[in-house]
Amino acid sequence: MTDFWAHSGFREDRSDWERLADHLRDVGELSGRFGSCLGLGLTAAVAGRLHDLGKYHPKFQERLLGRAIRVDHSTAGAAIAIQEAAMAGWGEMLAAEVIGYGILGHHAGLPDMASDSDACARSRIERFSDDLAPEWRAVVSPDLGDLPAEIHAKLRQADPTRAAFDLSLVARMVFSCLVDADFKATERFYAALDGYQPDRDWPALQPHLDAHLARLNARLAGFSQEGPVNAIRREVMAHVRAKAAMTPGAFTLTVPTGGGKTLASLGFALEHARRHGHRRIIYVIPFTSIIDQTAAEFRSLLGDDHVLEHHAAIDVAKDAKDHPTGRDKLRLATEDWAAPIVVTTAVQFFESLFAARTSRARKLHSIAGSTIILDEAQTLPRGLLAPCLRMLDALSIHYGCSIVLCTATQPALDERLTGKQMVRGQAVNTVFGLPLAGRELAPDPAGLNARLRRTRIEHGGIMDDAALVEALAAHPQSLIVVNIRRHALELYRAAAQLEGAIHLTTRQHAADRADIIARIRQRLADGKPCRVIATSLIEAGVDLSFRRAWRAEAGLDQIIQVAGRVNRGGEYALEDSIVTVFQPADHQPPREISGLIGDLKAIMAEHGDLQSDAAVDAYFRQVYWRHQLGSNGLDAKDILPRLAVQRGPTLTDFAFRSIAEDFRMIESGLAPVIVVDNPGEIEGRLRGAESSGKIARELQRFIVQVPPQERARMIANGSVRFLAPEVRGDQFAALTRPDLYSQLVGLEWEASDILSVQETIF
């Protein structure tokens, strides 16, 4: 019998090569094991056994022998599954298409079923010519008979608007199991050849929960027990942890700023996981500006070996330095989220769930069976709200996840949130919200809001920068928050002569922002003048307490977040703790903010107390109502209509690749610039053997995001250059003019066309 190979080794006699039958068996078993945790073990196993069927083509075997020929080995398994299913029935055909997406995409990423491209699934399957060696049938059975029942159990068949989405998520999950298993099996083979063991060992969550909870209790016992605010925080923590016995599903945690919701949500997640067997905790944070401090807090509490921090300002493409024999544990963990506690960003979380790329989709099966905390849930982008909620709902219903919407201003995301969705060409009313009735974790949110009320909000009308500087001068410990970085910089320069004037924006990189926040906290604690001019990054997750604040007009949730930075501990009289909302005289708000200002004004006439739960609920309903009526709506990119079940040439029409291209949580298109003292040293490392991912993670605290046209201009005038472009391409753009950056101001890209002092000397 002829030998068929999956991977080549070093020896001419092929004694160290991997047999194709062994590889298909190993990937099938591992993929099935991953899938069994999702209730998709049979489906994932079949996908694994069929994925490399195309390597039975004689030309692929010639390629392994060194012939420079290109062979498509990813189509065969999908095409043969569909051919076999055509002789069976509707359920088998549906199963064949579901696994077919993953098999077709296990190298290049999930395809669209139909498009103008020759790379779409339908075109590839139609072009397939079965020239495989017949020996494959002695190794692999394409029988799909057991799969329909397993797949149908994951569908809400009574609701066609949800069933199509559910089916697309089955395809994504099977794809995740397959590509993760394929990568790990291949890695294991090459690791054995290289004589090393990949470091993938992370502790499981369940055996350590008692220890984690003991450490949490010790941390809580060390906090001050004095004062009414601390008493409320203890009450919130006790109540939330007691709710952990509730049935897994979707929850809300509505606690005013300063009420201790971050630790309370972690306490709930640990207790909930212990009671219900969850495999991991995923903490999703909206802003990269605060992820570092949250991850650091969790690591200090639970231990470095239990917490993975995953976000990236640099989008690292796979290159020659990132081959399967890489030994970097953190890089491997970010690919598969093997850690028991993951702290990540909303961008990373949701864009991975809607991704087509193998590197991003590998982690999806690890999300199943998790407690997912969505911090500041009100920040979910409105134009993607419908697909985000549909995804959270499906994870909760079908994949054993509990979802906690954690915020001080709970958005109206319950089942009253409805809209229209296209189903087979017809617009039908559908529910986008989550089943949240009776699922609040906090004790009496309205009562908490009243008891933790420490500020009052008033409107200051139009204020120019001179008036704002005068306000800062009159109040030694005060905060001004504006909507755009340019305004913050201009205002800081106007106020720089005041004692304790501090500038805080994303012009500064995260490492400097952490130092600045620590300095602010110390000056406030010491009673020294501390006059901070900031952008909205200070509004979430930053534990600071000022005497007074001014906020440029924005959405109600943003205004309430600023109120949470005033009199945070309740040390001062409420009547003296004022947040003044003002209209900047010389700076128009961004378009998105303008819409939110209109929403706020629409509900002000009916709600005199803007901090009340009723006002917040009315505000969010106004925001979502406006988006539902708008041309873009709550699904601005038409994500959901592109996940269709049909009666046509194929039973499914899932546009995975085009959806991945369009699903962007942040549309700003900012481009990263690395600001370090030693770009030459970094460049030397980039020319070495280290992986791009490892170096990118180290640099993420030293990234400033700038408008892409400004970065292009800085590259053109030599202020920024790509490091080691011959090896890493355009992944690492670094500042080469240190005079353009300072901790006080941040990166002044506007000044890059002005010659530096050194350049004027000739």
Disulfide bonds with the S-S distance in Angstrom:
none
